[in-house]
Amino acid sequence: MIVSILFYGETLLAQPKVISKAIIMNNYLIGTNSVEFDLYLTRETEDWKYWANGTFQFDFDSSGYSANPTLHTIELVSGSSDLDVSPMTGQLPTTSYYITPRVFTGRFSITIAGPETYQYCKIVPLDTVGIRIGRFRIKTQDNSRPPINFKWLAPYDYYQACAYKIDEDLLLMPDVVKEYANSNIEMYDRDFKTVDYVVIKAPEPQMIIKNFKATYVGRKKVLLTWETESEAFNKGFIIARAERTFEDGDAPSLTYLDTIADYRLGYNPHDSLIGLGTTPTGKKYYFMYDSVPYVGLEYCWELMYQDFFGTIHGKMAYDCIRIPNAVIVFAQADPNPFNYRTKITYIVSDDLYLTCFVNDLQGKMVNRIYENEYRAMGKYDFELDAKSLAQQGLYNVVFLGVPIDDPTVELSNAVLKIQLVK
C-alpha cells in the first residue's frame, strides 16, 4: 500500500488515502412539504470492490432547523436503488440488502445491511459516478416547507460507517491471517484509508419552457402542446385564450379572459397539465382539445403555471393561429394542359363531406368524381383520365364541401380549370 508522507517540523504524519466517497446530491423540493435527494457511493481505488454495508447520518444545513422525529418522516423512493433491496424480515439479509431510513432528534440516519458473502455484494465501479444507494424523500407532517440542503454529521468516525468485503483471506505474514474472506472491513481507519463525505448543493431550480404550439386539427378544435427543459416548484399548468383582431397588438398585450385548461380541475383532459414539481429534466405536455367558438378568426393562447406556494406565473409562453374559414384551400392539376391523364391534388382545411365533378364550359356535368363523401382535414389526390372527356378543350373541376359540425359555414367551393389537348 502506498501512503503520502508529509513533514511538519520534526513530526512524520501519514495522510489517509480516500478510497470511497459518499455523496448527497440532486436535492430538490418536489412538493409543498417534500424534499428528495440522491445518496451515491463511489470507489476511488483498487483497495476494495465489494460493498458490504454502511450507516450514513446527516442533518439539514439550515440555522436553527434540525431533524425532528415528531415533524419529519424519511423514506426510500421505490425502485430508486442500484442495490438488490428486499423488505426486512427480522433477520439479517443473506443475498440482498436492507435499507432502513430513520429520523432521530437532530439527525437523519440511513442504515444499509448487506449480504453475508461477497458473491452477493454489489460491485462498485471504479472512477465513475459509483452506485446510487437510493433516492430518499423527507416530508414534514405539518405541511411546512423543509430546507433543501444537507450536511454530514461529524466526527465521521463516530457518526458514519462504511464497510466492504474481500473475496479471499488477507495475510499479514505467512500463516498469519489479518482478515478472512467475507469479513466486513471498515473503510475508515484514521491512518491509512478514509471515506470522503461530500454534499453537492443543488443549483437554484429554474422553470424553463422549451416550446409552446397551437395546432388546428379540424372541427374548430385546437391541439396545444408544449415542452419544459426544467421545472421549479411546478404544481401544474393553466392555459387561457384570447381573440386577436387586426387592431390588437402582439400576443403578450392581449387580455386573456377565457381559461380553457386548468390542472386544478383534476379530471381528464385537465389532469395532463399536472407539473413535475422541481426537476432538472423536463417533459412533453399536451392538451386535447380547445374548442374555439368561430372559424375565420385568429386566437392566441397564454401558458401559465402555479407553484407550490400558490403563486400563478403568467406570460410563460404564447402562440397564435388563424382558424381557416375556407374549407377547400388548394387545388392543382399536374400536368395541365394534359393529353392522357392528369393528377388532381387538393387540400381541405377541415373535416367535410365532399362532392366533386367535372363540367364543360357550358356547365354540363361530364364526369362525377365524388358524391357527398367524408374527408378528414388533409391532403388528397386522384387521377383524371382523358377517356372520360368527350373532346379537347377547357373544363372545370368543381369541389363542393359541406363542413361538419359548423353551422356558421354553409358551403365551401373551389373551381380548378384544366385543359385537355388531344
MITORKOL-520496 format. One record per residue (C-alpha): residue number from 1; x, y, z. Coordinates in Angstrom, 3 decimals. Layout:
// residues N
<voba=NUM c1=X c2=Y c3=Z>
...
//
This chain:
// residues 422
<voba=1 c1=0.000 c2=0.000 c3=0.000>
<voba=2 c1=1.298 c2=3.474 c3=-0.897>
<voba=3 c1=0.683 c2=6.354 c3=1.505>
<voba=4 c1=1.524 c2=10.031 c3=1.215>
<voba=5 c1=4.094 c2=11.295 c3=3.738>
<voba=6 c1=4.006 c2=14.883 c3=4.994>
<voba=7 c1=6.689 c2=16.539 c3=7.128>
<voba=8 c1=5.729 c2=19.131 c3=9.751>
<voba=9 c1=8.855 c2=20.187 c3=11.601>
<voba=10 c1=10.173 c2=17.033 c3=13.164>
<voba=11 c1=6.818 c2=15.164 c3=13.099>
<voba=12 c1=6.151 c2=12.470 c3=10.469>
<voba=13 c1=2.432 c2=12.183 c3=9.576>
<voba=14 c1=0.638 c2=9.789 c3=7.216>
<voba=15 c1=-2.119 c2=11.294 c3=5.059>
<voba=16 c1=-5.012 c2=8.773 c3=4.851>
<voba=17 c1=-5.966 c2=7.729 c3=1.347>
<voba=18 c1=-9.533 c2=8.386 c3=0.195>
<voba=19 c1=-10.845 c2=5.041 c3=-1.038>
<voba=20 c1=-14.520 c2=5.992 c3=-1.333>
<voba=21 c1=-16.876 c2=8.959 c3=-1.405>
<voba=22 c1=-20.385 c2=9.195 c3=-0.009>
<voba=23 c1=-22.282 c2=11.924 c3=-1.857>
<voba=24 c1=-25.605 c2=13.638 c3=-1.216>
<voba=25 c1=-26.754 c2=15.286 c3=-4.456>
<voba=26 c1=-29.714 c2=16.126 c3=-6.703>
<voba=27 c1=-31.730 c2=17.520 c3=-3.815>
<voba=28 c1=-34.948 c2=19.275 c3=-4.862>
<voba=29 c1=-38.183 c2=20.443 c3=-3.323>
<voba=30 c1=-40.821 c2=18.264 c3=-5.003>
<voba=31 c1=-43.913 c2=19.441 c3=-3.144>
<voba=32 c1=-45.047 c2=21.983 c3=-0.611>
<voba=33 c1=-43.768 c2=19.743 c3=2.191>
<voba=34 c1=-41.356 c2=17.310 c3=0.495>
<voba=35 c1=-37.680 c2=17.300 c3=-0.453>
<voba=36 c1=-35.884 c2=14.495 c3=-2.299>
<voba=37 c1=-32.170 c2=13.723 c3=-2.690>
<voba=38 c1=-29.868 c2=11.003 c3=-4.017>
<voba=39 c1=-27.275 c2=9.162 c3=-1.937>
<voba=40 c1=-24.333 c2=7.863 c3=-4.006>
<voba=41 c1=-21.271 c2=5.809 c3=-3.107>
<voba=42 c1=-18.134 c2=5.810 c3=-5.289>
<voba=43 c1=-14.982 c2=3.670 c3=-5.380>
<voba=44 c1=-11.779 c2=5.700 c3=-5.701>
<voba=45 c1=-9.057 c2=2.994 c3=-5.504>
<voba=46 c1=-8.327 c2=-0.668 c3=-6.180>
<voba=47 c1=-8.240 c2=-1.394 c3=-2.439>
<voba=48 c1=-11.760 c2=-2.746 c3=-2.463>
<voba=49 c1=-14.570 c2=-3.814 c3=-4.802>
<voba=50 c1=-17.495 c2=-5.412 c3=-2.949>
<voba=51 c1=-19.582 c2=-3.034 c3=-0.875>
<voba=52 c1=-20.970 c2=-4.599 c3=2.298>
<voba=53 c1=-22.888 c2=-2.130 c3=4.436>
<voba=54 c1=-22.976 c2=1.357 c3=5.877>
<voba=55 c1=-24.628 c2=3.869 c3=8.141>
<voba=56 c1=-24.932 c2=7.435 c3=6.912>
<voba=57 c1=-26.055 c2=10.246 c3=9.222>
<voba=58 c1=-26.772 c2=13.836 c3=8.296>
<voba=59 c1=-28.991 c2=16.810 c3=9.091>
<voba=60 c1=-30.448 c2=19.870 c3=7.405>
<voba=61 c1=-27.900 c2=22.553 c3=6.649>
<voba=62 c1=-30.085 c2=25.333 c3=7.995>
<voba=63 c1=-29.523 c2=27.510 c3=11.034>
<voba=64 c1=-31.935 c2=26.669 c3=13.845>
<voba=65 c1=-33.669 c2=23.875 c3=11.897>
<voba=66 c1=-32.915 c2=20.177 c3=12.501>
<voba=67 c1=-34.361 c2=16.736 c3=12.002>
<voba=68 c1=-37.262 c2=16.079 c3=14.329>
<voba=69 c1=-39.000 c2=12.677 c3=14.624>
<voba=70 c1=-42.314 c2=14.349 c3=15.529>
<voba=71 c1=-42.181 c2=16.606 c3=12.467>
<voba=72 c1=-40.277 c2=14.713 c3=9.748>
<voba=73 c1=-40.516 c2=11.369 c3=8.001>
<voba=74 c1=-37.956 c2=9.827 c3=5.624>
<voba=75 c1=-38.459 c2=7.020 c3=3.124>
<voba=76 c1=-36.690 c2=5.316 c3=0.235>
<voba=77 c1=-38.304 c2=6.120 c3=-3.114>
<voba=78 c1=-39.443 c2=2.781 c3=-4.505>
<voba=79 c1=-37.252 c2=1.386 c3=-7.288>
<voba=80 c1=-34.575 c2=4.087 c3=-6.927>
<voba=81 c1=-31.671 c2=1.964 c3=-5.608>
<voba=82 c1=-28.946 c2=0.257 c3=-7.645>
<voba=83 c1=-28.797 c2=-2.365 c3=-4.900>
<voba=84 c1=-30.855 c2=-5.538 c3=-4.761>
<voba=85 c1=-33.175 c2=-4.350 c3=-1.988>
<voba=86 c1=-35.512 c2=-6.658 c3=-0.091>
<voba=87 c1=-38.108 c2=-5.942 c3=2.600>
<voba=88 c1=-36.880 c2=-6.503 c3=6.138>
<voba=89 c1=-37.808 c2=-9.883 c3=7.606>
<voba=90 c1=-36.455 c2=-9.536 c3=11.146>
<voba=91 c1=-33.258 c2=-11.407 c3=10.293>
<voba=92 c1=-30.042 c2=-10.230 c3=8.660>
<voba=93 c1=-30.060 c2=-10.407 c3=4.850>
<voba=94 c1=-28.247 c2=-13.266 c3=3.138>
<voba=95 c1=-28.316 c2=-12.426 c3=-0.581>
<voba=96 c1=-29.699 c2=-8.866 c3=-0.765>
<voba=97 c1=-29.687 c2=-5.528 c3=1.076>
<voba=98 c1=-31.951 c2=-3.950 c3=3.674>
<voba=99 c1=-32.229 c2=-0.149 c3=3.611>
<voba=100 c1=-33.599 c2=1.471 c3=6.765>
<voba=101 c1=-34.027 c2=5.274 c3=6.831>
<voba=102 c1=-34.924 c2=6.773 c3=10.230>
<voba=103 c1=-35.360 c2=10.136 c3=11.932>
<voba=104 c1=-33.803 c2=10.992 c3=15.293>
<voba=105 c1=-33.604 c2=14.265 c3=17.141>
<voba=106 c1=-31.003 c2=16.315 c3=15.305>
<voba=107 c1=-30.176 c2=13.741 c3=12.620>
<voba=108 c1=-31.387 c2=11.509 c3=9.812>
<voba=109 c1=-29.924 c2=8.020 c3=9.624>
<voba=110 c1=-29.814 c2=5.645 c3=6.653>
<voba=111 c1=-28.617 c2=2.147 c3=7.556>
<voba=112 c1=-27.835 c2=-0.425 c3=4.875>
<voba=113 c1=-27.312 c2=-4.059 c3=5.865>
<voba=114 c1=-25.744 c2=-6.220 c3=3.160>
<voba=115 c1=-25.363 c2=-9.896 c3=2.168>
<voba=116 c1=-23.408 c2=-12.429 c3=4.213>
<voba=117 c1=-20.940 c2=-13.321 c3=1.445>
<voba=118 c1=-19.082 c2=-11.234 c3=-1.110>
<voba=119 c1=-20.644 c2=-13.116 c3=-4.065>
<voba=120 c1=-23.942 c2=-11.310 c3=-3.446>
<voba=121 c1=-22.420 c2=-7.920 c3=-2.670>
<voba=122 c1=-22.716 c2=-5.047 c3=-5.130>
<voba=123 c1=-19.541 c2=-4.404 c3=-7.125>
<voba=124 c1=-18.916 c2=-0.659 c3=-7.183>
<voba=125 c1=-17.341 c2=0.505 c3=-10.460>
<voba=126 c1=-14.033 c2=2.330 c3=-10.214>
<voba=127 c1=-13.648 c2=6.010 c3=-11.206>
<voba=128 c1=-17.302 c2=6.508 c3=-12.184>
<voba=129 c1=-20.344 c2=8.064 c3=-10.545>
<voba=130 c1=-20.494 c2=4.895 c3=-8.467>
<voba=131 c1=-23.779 c2=3.393 c3=-7.325>
<voba=132 c1=-26.956 c2=5.064 c3=-6.226>
<voba=133 c1=-27.812 c2=3.705 c3=-2.808>
<voba=134 c1=-31.180 c2=5.295 c3=-3.305>
<voba=135 c1=-33.302 c2=8.370 c3=-3.700>
<voba=136 c1=-34.884 c2=9.449 c3=-0.445>
<voba=137 c1=-37.896 c2=11.594 c3=0.346>
<voba=138 c1=-38.246 c2=13.704 c3=3.501>
<voba=139 c1=-41.675 c2=15.112 c3=4.376>
<voba=140 c1=-42.960 c2=17.461 c3=7.044>
<voba=141 c1=-46.102 c2=16.255 c3=8.776>
<voba=142 c1=-47.472 c2=19.773 c3=9.265>
<voba=143 c1=-47.125 c2=20.560 c3=5.524>
<voba=144 c1=-44.485 c2=23.233 c3=6.199>
<voba=145 c1=-41.678 c2=23.775 c3=3.698>
<voba=146 c1=-38.444 c2=21.930 c3=4.646>
<voba=147 c1=-34.916 c2=23.167 c3=3.769>
<voba=148 c1=-33.367 c2=21.533 c3=0.697>
<voba=149 c1=-29.674 c2=21.437 c3=1.682>
<voba=150 c1=-27.941 c2=18.975 c3=3.992>
<voba=151 c1=-24.715 c2=18.485 c3=5.954>
<voba=152 c1=-22.919 c2=15.354 c3=7.112>
<voba=153 c1=-22.575 c2=14.867 c3=10.850>
<voba=154 c1=-19.044 c2=14.920 c3=12.244>
<voba=155 c1=-16.834 c2=13.499 c3=13.611>
<voba=156 c1=-17.143 c2=10.953 c3=10.830>
<voba=157 c1=-15.653 c2=8.058 c3=12.779>
<voba=158 c1=-18.452 c2=8.480 c3=15.343>
<voba=159 c1=-21.475 c2=9.181 c3=13.134>
<voba=160 c1=-20.592 c2=7.419 c3=9.873>
<voba=161 c1=-19.736 c2=3.814 c3=8.985>
<voba=162 c1=-18.932 c2=2.172 c3=5.666>
<voba=163 c1=-17.529 c2=-1.315 c3=5.042>
<voba=164 c1=-16.546 c2=-3.636 c3=2.224>
<voba=165 c1=-15.889 c2=-7.368 c3=1.873>
<voba=166 c1=-12.900 c2=-9.240 c3=0.453>
<voba=167 c1=-13.071 c2=-12.406 c3=-1.619>
<voba=168 c1=-10.036 c2=-14.158 c3=-0.103>
<voba=169 c1=-8.079 c2=-14.180 c3=3.142>
<voba=170 c1=-5.795 c2=-11.188 c3=3.701>
<voba=171 c1=-2.449 c2=-12.348 c3=5.113>
<voba=172 c1=-0.381 c2=-10.255 c3=7.475>
<voba=173 c1=2.507 c2=-12.691 c3=7.058>
<voba=174 c1=2.797 c2=-16.378 c3=6.121>
<voba=175 c1=0.279 c2=-18.404 c3=8.113>
<voba=176 c1=-0.997 c2=-15.261 c3=9.870>
<voba=177 c1=-4.425 c2=-14.093 c3=8.662>
<voba=178 c1=-5.249 c2=-10.413 c3=9.099>
<voba=179 c1=-8.736 c2=-10.593 c3=7.599>
<voba=180 c1=-10.774 c2=-13.555 c3=6.438>
<voba=181 c1=-12.784 c2=-13.765 c3=3.218>
<voba=182 c1=-16.280 c2=-12.269 c3=3.656>
<voba=183 c1=-15.172 c2=-10.197 c3=6.644>
<voba=184 c1=-16.665 c2=-6.705 c3=6.802>
<voba=185 c1=-13.716 c2=-4.307 c3=6.651>
<voba=186 c1=-14.283 c2=-0.745 c3=7.789>
<voba=187 c1=-13.201 c2=1.852 c3=5.202>
<voba=188 c1=-12.136 c2=4.391 c3=7.811>
<voba=189 c1=-9.098 c2=3.546 c3=9.945>
<voba=190 c1=-7.652 c2=7.018 c3=10.691>
<voba=191 c1=-4.098 c2=6.308 c3=9.489>
<voba=192 c1=-4.239 c2=4.717 c3=6.065>
<voba=193 c1=-7.682 c2=4.977 c3=4.453>
<voba=194 c1=-10.804 c2=7.043 c3=4.753>
<voba=195 c1=-14.149 c2=7.959 c3=3.204>
<voba=196 c1=-14.765 c2=11.445 c3=1.904>
<voba=197 c1=-18.262 c2=12.704 c3=2.761>
<voba=198 c1=-19.495 c2=15.176 c3=0.160>
<voba=199 c1=-22.600 c2=17.307 c3=-0.321>
<voba=200 c1=-23.209 c2=18.705 c3=-3.799>
<voba=201 c1=-25.682 c2=21.513 c3=-3.313>
<voba=202 c1=-28.398 c2=21.703 c3=-5.895>
<voba=203 c1=-28.361 c2=24.737 c3=-8.189>
<voba=204 c1=-31.262 c2=27.139 c3=-7.911>
<voba=205 c1=-34.097 c2=25.443 c3=-9.834>
<voba=206 c1=-35.471 c2=27.148 c3=-12.938>
<voba=207 c1=-38.763 c2=26.943 c3=-14.767>
<voba=208 c1=-37.829 c2=26.856 c3=-18.459>
<voba=209 c1=-40.405 c2=26.431 c3=-21.240>
<voba=210 c1=-38.752 c2=24.994 c3=-24.332>
<voba=211 c1=-41.659 c2=25.484 c3=-26.769>
<voba=212 c1=-45.410 c2=26.060 c3=-26.922>
<voba=213 c1=-47.529 c2=25.414 c3=-30.018>
<voba=214 c1=-51.169 c2=25.578 c3=-31.079>
<voba=215 c1=-52.208 c2=23.300 c3=-33.963>
<voba=216 c1=-55.593 c2=23.308 c3=-35.676>
<voba=217 c1=-56.863 c2=19.737 c3=-36.087>
<voba=218 c1=-60.302 c2=20.402 c3=-37.588>
<voba=219 c1=-63.901 c2=20.867 c3=-36.461>
<voba=220 c1=-62.910 c2=24.028 c3=-34.543>
<voba=221 c1=-60.593 c2=22.007 c3=-32.295>
<voba=222 c1=-57.057 c2=23.092 c3=-31.404>
<voba=223 c1=-54.325 c2=20.838 c3=-30.009>
<voba=224 c1=-51.964 c2=22.582 c3=-27.564>
<voba=225 c1=-48.503 c2=21.114 c3=-26.979>
<voba=226 c1=-45.517 c2=22.338 c3=-25.000>
<voba=227 c1=-42.262 c2=21.090 c3=-23.529>
<voba=228 c1=-40.275 c2=22.065 c3=-20.448>
<voba=229 c1=-36.498 c2=21.941 c3=-20.213>
<voba=230 c1=-36.553 c2=22.017 c3=-16.401>
<voba=231 c1=-39.183 c2=22.740 c3=-13.748>
<voba=232 c1=-39.199 c2=24.595 c3=-10.435>
<voba=233 c1=-41.917 c2=24.100 c3=-7.781>
<voba=234 c1=-44.437 c2=23.412 c3=-10.541>
<voba=235 c1=-47.825 c2=22.126 c3=-9.351>
<voba=236 c1=-49.413 c2=22.405 c3=-12.775>
<voba=237 c1=-50.284 c2=24.472 c3=-15.836>
<voba=238 c1=-53.146 c2=26.808 c3=-16.703>
<voba=239 c1=-53.956 c2=27.937 c3=-20.263>
<voba=240 c1=-56.074 c2=30.929 c3=-21.253>
<voba=241 c1=-57.340 c2=32.053 c3=-24.664>
<voba=242 c1=-57.957 c2=35.443 c3=-26.275>
<voba=243 c1=-59.284 c2=36.547 c3=-29.659>
<voba=244 c1=-56.995 c2=38.817 c3=-31.668>
<voba=245 c1=-58.278 c2=41.319 c3=-34.256>
<voba=246 c1=-56.345 c2=43.393 c3=-36.765>
<voba=247 c1=-56.364 c2=46.327 c3=-34.349>
<voba=248 c1=-54.807 c2=44.359 c3=-31.484>
<voba=249 c1=-51.114 c2=44.223 c3=-30.706>
<voba=250 c1=-48.851 c2=41.239 c3=-30.137>
<voba=251 c1=-49.857 c2=38.235 c3=-28.034>
<voba=252 c1=-48.498 c2=39.456 c3=-24.644>
<voba=253 c1=-50.564 c2=42.650 c3=-24.888>
<voba=254 c1=-53.913 c2=40.844 c3=-25.124>
<voba=255 c1=-56.329 c2=40.257 c3=-22.257>
<voba=256 c1=-56.830 c2=36.532 c3=-21.698>
<voba=257 c1=-60.290 c2=36.110 c3=-20.168>
<voba=258 c1=-61.151 c2=32.545 c3=-21.206>
<voba=259 c1=-59.419 c2=29.861 c3=-19.122>
<voba=260 c1=-59.684 c2=26.748 c3=-21.265>
<voba=261 c1=-57.380 c2=24.340 c3=-19.382>
<voba=262 c1=-56.548 c2=24.145 c3=-15.673>
<voba=263 c1=-54.667 c2=21.391 c3=-13.816>
<voba=264 c1=-56.691 c2=22.227 c3=-10.667>
<voba=265 c1=-59.817 c2=20.702 c3=-12.212>
<voba=266 c1=-58.097 c2=17.334 c3=-11.854>
<voba=267 c1=-60.113 c2=15.315 c3=-14.363>
<voba=268 c1=-59.440 c2=14.301 c3=-17.965>
<voba=269 c1=-58.171 c2=16.091 c3=-20.026>
<voba=270 c1=-57.047 c2=18.643 c3=-17.416>
<voba=271 c1=-55.045 c2=16.045 c3=-15.469>
<voba=272 c1=-52.488 c2=16.070 c3=-18.295>
<voba=273 c1=-51.426 c2=19.543 c3=-17.067>
<voba=274 c1=-50.097 c2=18.406 c3=-13.656>
<voba=275 c1=-46.475 c2=19.516 c3=-13.255>
<voba=276 c1=-43.347 c2=17.615 c3=-12.216>
<voba=277 c1=-42.570 c2=19.743 c3=-9.168>
<voba=278 c1=-38.860 c2=20.536 c3=-9.171>
<voba=279 c1=-36.628 c2=18.631 c3=-11.556>
<voba=280 c1=-33.563 c2=19.365 c3=-13.749>
<voba=281 c1=-35.208 c2=17.466 c3=-16.600>
<voba=282 c1=-38.359 c2=18.406 c3=-18.462>
<voba=283 c1=-41.396 c2=16.782 c3=-20.010>
<voba=284 c1=-43.590 c2=16.971 c3=-23.122>
<voba=285 c1=-47.173 c2=18.056 c3=-22.353>
<voba=286 c1=-50.361 c2=18.295 c3=-24.396>
<voba=287 c1=-53.977 c2=19.392 c3=-24.031>
<voba=288 c1=-56.669 c2=17.824 c3=-26.237>
<voba=289 c1=-58.578 c2=19.944 c3=-27.229>
<voba=290 c1=-59.604 c2=23.558 c3=-27.024>
<voba=291 c1=-62.839 c2=24.126 c3=-28.957>
<voba=292 c1=-62.906 c2=27.643 c3=-30.387>
<voba=293 c1=-66.289 c2=29.330 c3=-30.915>
<voba=294 c1=-65.846 c2=30.582 c3=-34.504>
<voba=295 c1=-63.884 c2=29.888 c3=-37.675>
<voba=296 c1=-62.240 c2=32.655 c3=-39.687>
<voba=297 c1=-60.763 c2=34.334 c3=-36.601>
<voba=298 c1=-57.309 c2=34.431 c3=-35.022>
<voba=299 c1=-56.872 c2=33.155 c3=-31.475>
<voba=300 c1=-53.940 c2=33.338 c3=-29.070>
<voba=301 c1=-53.153 c2=31.160 c3=-26.058>
<voba=302 c1=-51.148 c2=32.028 c3=-22.931>
<voba=303 c1=-49.347 c2=29.342 c3=-20.928>
<voba=304 c1=-49.130 c2=29.819 c3=-17.134>
<voba=305 c1=-48.218 c2=27.670 c3=-14.140>
<voba=306 c1=-48.871 c2=27.681 c3=-10.405>
<voba=307 c1=-46.067 c2=26.984 c3=-7.936>
<voba=308 c1=-46.200 c2=25.101 c3=-4.632>
<voba=309 c1=-46.787 c2=28.338 c3=-2.734>
<voba=310 c1=-49.924 c2=29.401 c3=-4.602>
<voba=311 c1=-48.394 c2=31.993 c3=-6.942>
<voba=312 c1=-49.586 c2=31.876 c3=-10.568>
<voba=313 c1=-46.810 c2=32.729 c3=-13.031>
<voba=314 c1=-48.226 c2=34.153 c3=-16.254>
<voba=315 c1=-46.671 c2=35.074 c3=-19.593>
<voba=316 c1=-44.560 c2=31.914 c3=-19.749>
<voba=317 c1=-45.282 c2=31.328 c3=-23.456>
<voba=318 c1=-47.718 c2=32.288 c3=-26.231>
<voba=319 c1=-48.869 c2=31.034 c3=-29.612>
<voba=320 c1=-51.429 c2=32.308 c3=-32.113>
<voba=321 c1=-53.124 c2=30.740 c3=-35.140>
<voba=322 c1=-55.915 c2=31.718 c3=-37.521>
<voba=323 c1=-58.774 c2=29.230 c3=-37.820>
<voba=324 c1=-59.496 c2=28.778 c3=-41.554>
<voba=325 c1=-62.936 c2=29.587 c3=-42.899>
<voba=326 c1=-62.333 c2=28.389 c3=-46.474>
<voba=327 c1=-62.652 c2=24.612 c3=-46.209>
<voba=328 c1=-61.130 c2=23.794 c3=-49.614>
<voba=329 c1=-57.906 c2=25.788 c3=-49.628>
<voba=330 c1=-55.898 c2=24.330 c3=-52.534>
<voba=331 c1=-56.459 c2=22.507 c3=-55.834>
<voba=332 c1=-53.983 c2=21.799 c3=-58.639>
<voba=333 c1=-53.687 c2=19.639 c3=-61.774>
<voba=334 c1=-50.342 c2=18.204 c3=-62.916>
<voba=335 c1=-49.741 c2=18.228 c3=-65.807>
<voba=336 c1=-52.002 c2=20.963 c3=-67.061>
<voba=337 c1=-52.647 c2=21.066 c3=-70.051>
<voba=338 c1=-52.683 c2=17.248 c3=-70.419>
<voba=339 c1=-53.419 c2=14.749 c3=-73.188>
<voba=340 c1=-53.740 c2=11.390 c3=-71.466>
<voba=341 c1=-54.325 c2=11.761 c3=-67.722>
<voba=342 c1=-53.611 c2=14.316 c3=-65.041>
<voba=343 c1=-53.218 c2=14.146 c3=-61.273>
<voba=344 c1=-55.581 c2=16.361 c3=-59.278>
<voba=345 c1=-54.307 c2=17.346 c3=-55.819>
<voba=346 c1=-56.445 c2=19.203 c3=-53.271>
<voba=347 c1=-56.263 c2=20.216 c3=-49.613>
<voba=348 c1=-59.159 c2=20.556 c3=-47.192>
<voba=349 c1=-58.596 c2=22.590 c3=-44.042>
<voba=350 c1=-61.342 c2=20.946 c3=-42.031>
<voba=351 c1=-63.436 c2=17.805 c3=-41.897>
<voba=352 c1=-66.201 c2=17.871 c3=-44.500>
<voba=353 c1=-68.486 c2=15.984 c3=-46.861>
<voba=354 c1=-67.105 c2=16.478 c3=-50.360>
<voba=355 c1=-68.730 c2=16.463 c3=-53.778>
<voba=356 c1=-66.502 c2=16.754 c3=-56.853>
<voba=357 c1=-67.401 c2=16.719 c3=-60.548>
<voba=358 c1=-66.148 c2=17.942 c3=-63.962>
<voba=359 c1=-68.147 c2=20.438 c3=-66.087>
<voba=360 c1=-67.594 c2=21.644 c3=-69.613>
<voba=361 c1=-67.681 c2=25.370 c3=-70.318>
<voba=362 c1=-71.433 c2=25.241 c3=-70.919>
<voba=363 c1=-71.940 c2=23.993 c3=-67.358>
<voba=364 c1=-72.835 c2=20.455 c3=-68.336>
<voba=365 c1=-71.535 c2=17.778 c3=-65.965>
<voba=366 c1=-69.373 c2=15.308 c3=-67.892>
<voba=367 c1=-67.833 c2=13.290 c3=-65.030>
<voba=368 c1=-68.813 c2=12.806 c3=-61.372>
<voba=369 c1=-65.816 c2=12.077 c3=-59.107>
<voba=370 c1=-67.268 c2=12.111 c3=-55.557>
<voba=371 c1=-70.751 c2=12.461 c3=-54.173>
<voba=372 c1=-71.011 c2=13.684 c3=-50.554>
<voba=373 c1=-68.018 c2=11.620 c3=-49.392>
<voba=374 c1=-66.383 c2=12.201 c3=-45.982>
<voba=375 c1=-62.892 c2=13.732 c3=-45.963>
<voba=376 c1=-60.855 c2=14.471 c3=-42.851>
<voba=377 c1=-58.656 c2=17.551 c3=-42.812>
<voba=378 c1=-55.633 c2=16.871 c3=-45.007>
<voba=379 c1=-54.200 c2=16.480 c3=-48.500>
<voba=380 c1=-55.694 c2=14.215 c3=-51.190>
<voba=381 c1=-55.289 c2=13.393 c3=-54.869>
<voba=382 c1=-56.901 c2=11.391 c3=-57.662>
<voba=383 c1=-56.217 c2=10.765 c3=-61.354>
<voba=384 c1=-58.474 c2=12.118 c3=-64.097>
<voba=385 c1=-58.408 c2=10.062 c3=-67.292>
<voba=386 c1=-58.911 c2=11.816 c3=-70.655>
<voba=387 c1=-61.186 c2=8.984 c3=-71.747>
<voba=388 c1=-63.898 c2=10.407 c3=-69.519>
<voba=389 c1=-63.893 c2=13.676 c3=-71.505>
<voba=390 c1=-65.512 c2=13.803 c3=-74.934>
<voba=391 c1=-63.254 c2=16.284 c3=-76.688>
<voba=392 c1=-60.296 c2=18.549 c3=-76.167>
<voba=393 c1=-60.783 c2=21.953 c3=-74.640>
<voba=394 c1=-61.265 c2=23.642 c3=-71.286>
<voba=395 c1=-63.056 c2=22.055 c3=-68.344>
<voba=396 c1=-63.846 c2=22.992 c3=-64.761>
<voba=397 c1=-63.177 c2=20.636 c3=-61.846>
<voba=398 c1=-65.699 c2=21.745 c3=-59.204>
<voba=399 c1=-65.298 c2=20.987 c3=-55.487>
<voba=400 c1=-68.248 c2=21.484 c3=-53.106>
<voba=401 c1=-67.639 c2=20.983 c3=-49.405>
<voba=402 c1=-70.103 c2=20.915 c3=-46.519>
<voba=403 c1=-68.286 c2=21.412 c3=-43.172>
<voba=404 c1=-69.117 c2=19.049 c3=-40.314>
<voba=405 c1=-70.454 c2=20.425 c3=-37.020>
<voba=406 c1=-70.107 c2=24.051 c3=-38.113>
<voba=407 c1=-73.396 c2=25.785 c3=-38.968>
<voba=408 c1=-71.587 c2=29.119 c3=-39.496>
<voba=409 c1=-70.215 c2=27.875 c3=-42.850>
<voba=410 c1=-72.949 c2=26.504 c3=-45.109>
<voba=411 c1=-70.885 c2=25.616 c3=-48.171>
<voba=412 c1=-67.318 c2=25.880 c3=-49.389>
<voba=413 c1=-66.464 c2=25.614 c3=-53.064>
<voba=414 c1=-63.458 c2=25.756 c3=-55.357>
<voba=415 c1=-63.097 c2=25.582 c3=-59.144>
<voba=416 c1=-59.987 c2=24.255 c3=-60.893>
<voba=417 c1=-59.633 c2=24.968 c3=-64.650>
<voba=418 c1=-57.978 c2=22.229 c3=-66.696>
<voba=419 c1=-57.239 c2=21.875 c3=-70.423>
<voba=420 c1=-57.318 c2=18.680 c3=-72.444>
<voba=421 c1=-55.127 c2=18.624 c3=-75.566>
<voba=422 c1=-55.524 c2=15.682 c3=-77.984>
//
